[in-house]
């Protein structure tokens, strides 16, 4: 299963176990993934921003025009103006409300529900972005434990990895049995749904994966 690819953060060279800097990089990447755009474009755009030293924390100090140019360079043209504006708004909120530290969002929350609500309230964020961000922070943040996303759940059922009523706990059991990080397994299922569901012959789930056609991008 993990041959399909595991965590998106790992593919981007982000190690979420290595502190604030890496967490901040994933924070930016998750925002880009949360838009209805391909994962390939989101990853390419993140790489452009990352190589030039742009983070959410620093975006408020960058010119809006410069951010638009960088977003365009990554292929994020459909949402360039809107995303540049949201990046600067998000940067200001992160600075004024959380002292510029992404980790402070978790420190101020007492429950998983509070954490998800705090993230959902951020400019340009919503349930999809929150799910993308938190699913790769399982085991890193104590309160990071979002429900299994619809894409992963559907792909898991089609591969007969999950039963019809199966959800996150069942996926955890499968991952433990297989000796796989549950985050890698969940992201592999998301990748399967995104990349293979339109082509029956290429999909390990066979013709049943036809029903995945038309589902939303990365975080749904």
Order of alpha helices (4+ residues) and beta strands (2+ residues): alpha-alpha-alpha-alpha-alpha-alpha-alpha-alpha-alpha-alpha-alpha
